[in-house]
Amino acid sequence: MKKPVLLLLFLILLKHLQAQTVLPFEEIIYGRKDGTALTMLRLKPTVRSNDKAIVMVISGAWNSSYYQTTRPETLKDSKDLYTDKGFTVFEVIVGSQQRFAIPDQVEDVKRAVRYIRYNAKKLGFDPGLIGITGYSAGGHLSLAVATADEKIDNTSDDSVDHVSSRVQAVAVLFPPSNFIDWDGKGFNLINTIDLQRSSQVFGAFDFRKWNDSARSYDPISDTSARNKIGKAISPFYSVSSDDPPVFIIHGDADNVVPLQQSEAIIAKFKKAGVTNNLIIKKGIGHDIDGMQPELKQFADWFEKYLK
């Protein structure tokens, strides 16, 4: 019985060492909520720093985990795309949808941006040169933060809240952008609970409000109230002329997030006069591997617009 256990421990150690070999990292606590810590990985440049930072939002189907950030594939992507070109990367973990809905996750990413900006000198980059990236749900959260109105809480006891959560450039893959009109024909994803459950994303849309008398969070079931939140978390409705440059890559065979989601928000960016670029990959679905070699252009985008 000892041999299988020892073998398992050896494999776990080997995997950890492999991850460290790909790219060393430092884990940072960027905030705390409900008795838990919010963490991210800091990946230092492997060449001379260009003074620019990339916030990489780790989230698939609005799930985020330490395992996702430390996978050798994830670390290798950060290395090949960014740290080998002088960027400092922050792989941000947010509260996952089984317990935290999308509005909570958006606030987590804003907190992460504020934290790294507040500590920019110590972390080794220019606080005015922060880009954001993510894939799928991570792309949605990136756009949600990038298009959000600036709100700084100068009354907070936490100095981190006194700085901006604005980013200066965005580059994402196949992001959801409009939950109120999912398919371009008026299909509302917000109130389709059965579909959310069958797609295993119900927790992302399990909106709740604080009940002070009961000291608990109560579910929000009212359709109009849910639609209001759904609109607030849809970047499509927050586009404005002061948004940062946006680069999106999306496949025309994507059966998870419709291509229309990217086409519609890009059209909105164009109308607002926001610098933008959309690459449509022919015959490619919801697949990161299928985004090559265009994905390599993300670093060029950040190099150009973080200045």
Backbone hydrogen bonds, N-H to C=O, Kabsch-Sander energy under -0.5 kcal/mol:
donor,donor_aa,acceptor,acceptor_aa,energy
5,V,1,M,-1.2
6,L,2,K,-2.7
7,L,3,K,-2.7
8,L,4,P,-2.3
9,L,5,V,-2.4
10,F,6,L,-2.3
11,L,7,L,-2.4
12,I,8,L,-2.3
13,L,9,L,-2.3
14,L,10,F,-2.6
15,K,11,L,-2.4
16,H,12,I,-2.1
17,L,13,L,-2.4
18,Q,14,L,-2.4
19,A,15,K,-2.1
20,Q,16,H,-2.2
21,T,17,L,-2.1
22,V,18,Q,-1.9
23,L,19,A,-1.6
26,E,42,R,-1.8
28,I,40,M,-3.2
30,Y,28,I,-0.7
30,Y,38,L,-2.3
31,G,38,L,-1.1
33,K,36,T,-2.4
36,T,33,K,-2.4
38,L,31,G,-3.3
39,T,37,A,-0.5
40,M,28,I,-2.1
41,L,91,E,-2.2
42,R,26,E,-3.1
43,L,41,L,-0.6
43,L,89,V,-3.2
44,K,42,R,-0.6
46,T,83,T,-2.0
47,V,83,T,-0.9
50,N,86,G,-2.4
53,A,129,L,-2.6
54,I,88,T,-2.8
55,V,131,G,-3.1
56,M,54,I,-0.7
56,M,90,F,-2.7
57,V,55,V,-0.7
57,V,133,T,-2.9
58,I,56,M,-0.7
58,I,92,V,-2.4
59,S,57,V,-0.9
60,G,63,N,-2.1
63,N,60,G,-1.1
69,T,65,S,-1.3
70,T,66,Y,-1.8
71,R,67,Y,-0.7
71,R,68,Q,-0.5
75,L,71,R,-2.4
76,K,72,P,-2.4
77,D,73,E,-2.2
78,S,74,T,-2.1
79,K,75,L,-2.2
80,D,76,K,-3.3
81,L,77,D,-2.7
82,Y,78,S,-2.0
83,T,78,S,-2.3
84,D,79,K,-2.2
85,K,82,Y,-2.1
86,G,83,T,-1.4
87,F,82,Y,-1.9
88,T,52,K,-2.5
89,V,43,L,-2.3
90,F,54,I,-2.9
91,E,41,L,-2.1
91,E,89,V,-0.5
92,V,56,M,-2.6
92,V,90,F,-0.9
93,I,39,T,-1.9
94,V,58,I,-0.6
97,Q,62,W,-2.1
99,R,96,S,-1.8
100,F,96,S,-2.9
102,I,204,A,-2.5
104,D,101,A,-0.7
105,Q,101,A,-1.7
106,V,102,I,-2.6
107,E,103,P,-1.6
108,D,104,D,-1.8
109,V,105,Q,-2.2
110,K,106,V,-2.2
111,R,107,E,-2.4
112,A,108,D,-2.3
113,V,109,V,-2.4
114,R,110,K,-2.5
115,Y,111,R,-2.7
116,I,112,A,-2.4
117,R,113,V,-2.1
118,Y,114,R,-2.9
119,N,115,Y,-2.0
120,A,117,R,-1.4
123,L,119,N,-2.4
124,G,120,A,-1.4
125,F,120,A,-1.7
126,D,51,D,-2.6
129,L,126,D,-2.1
131,G,53,A,-3.0
131,G,129,L,-0.5
132,I,169,A,-1.9
133,T,55,V,-2.8
134,G,171,A,-0.7
135,Y,57,V,-0.5
136,S,173,L,-2.3
138,G,59,S,-1.5
138,G,135,Y,-2.0
140,H,136,S,-2.3
141,L,137,A,-2.5
142,S,138,G,-1.7
143,L,139,G,-2.3
144,A,140,H,-2.7
145,V,141,L,-1.9
146,A,142,S,-2.4
147,T,143,L,-2.1
148,A,145,V,-0.7
153,D,161,D,-1.2
154,N,152,I,-1.2
156,S,153,D,-1.1
159,S,157,D,-0.7
161,D,158,D,-1.5
162,H,159,S,-1.6
163,V,160,V,-1.3
168,Q,130,I,-3.4
169,A,130,I,-0.8
170,V,245,P,-2.4
171,A,132,I,-1.9
172,V,247,F,-2.6
173,L,134,G,-1.8
174,F,249,I,-2.9
182,W,187,F,-3.4
188,N,186,G,-0.5
189,L,179,F,-2.7
189,L,187,F,-0.7
190,I,179,F,-0.8
192,T,189,L,-1.0
193,I,191,N,-1.1
196,Q,192,T,-2.2
197,R,193,I,-2.5
198,S,194,D,-2.5
199,S,195,L,-2.0
200,Q,197,R,-1.3
201,V,196,Q,-2.8
202,F,196,Q,-0.9
204,A,201,V,-1.3
205,F,201,V,-0.7
205,F,202,F,-1.6
206,D,203,G,-1.0
207,F,205,F,-1.9
209,K,218,D,-2.4
211,N,216,S,-3.4
212,D,210,W,-0.7
215,R,211,N,-1.5
216,S,211,N,-1.6
218,D,209,K,-3.0
218,D,216,S,-0.6
220,I,207,F,-2.6
221,S,219,P,-0.7
226,R,222,D,-2.4
227,N,223,T,-2.5
228,K,224,S,-1.9
229,I,225,A,-1.8
230,G,226,R,-3.0
231,K,227,N,-2.3
232,A,228,K,-1.7
233,I,229,I,-1.9
234,S,231,K,-1.1
236,F,177,S,-2.4
237,Y,234,S,-1.8
238,S,235,P,-2.0
239,V,235,P,-0.6
239,V,236,F,-0.6
243,D,240,S,-1.9
246,V,275,T,-2.3
247,F,170,V,-1.5
248,I,277,N,-2.8
249,I,172,V,-1.8
250,H,279,I,-2.3
252,D,281,K,-2.3
253,A,284,I,-2.3
254,D,251,G,-1.0
255,N,253,A,-0.6
261,Q,258,P,-1.8
262,S,258,P,-0.5
262,S,259,L,-1.2
263,E,259,L,-2.3
264,A,260,Q,-2.7
265,I,261,Q,-1.1
266,I,262,S,-2.2
267,A,263,E,-2.0
268,K,264,A,-1.6
269,F,265,I,-2.5
270,K,266,I,-2.7
271,K,267,A,-2.2
272,A,268,K,-1.8
273,G,269,F,-0.7
273,G,270,K,-1.1
274,V,269,F,-2.7
277,N,246,V,-1.8
279,I,248,I,-2.5
280,I,278,L,-0.5
281,K,250,H,-2.4
281,K,279,I,-0.6
282,K,280,I,-0.7
284,I,281,K,-1.3
287,D,285,G,-2.0
291,M,288,I,-2.0
292,Q,289,D,-1.3
295,L,291,M,-1.7
296,K,293,P,-1.7
297,Q,294,E,-2.4
298,F,295,L,-1.9
299,A,296,K,-0.6
300,D,296,K,-0.7
301,W,297,Q,-2.2
302,F,298,F,-2.5
303,E,299,A,-2.5
304,K,300,D,-2.1
305,Y,301,W,-2.3
306,L,302,F,-2.1
307,K,305,Y,-1.3
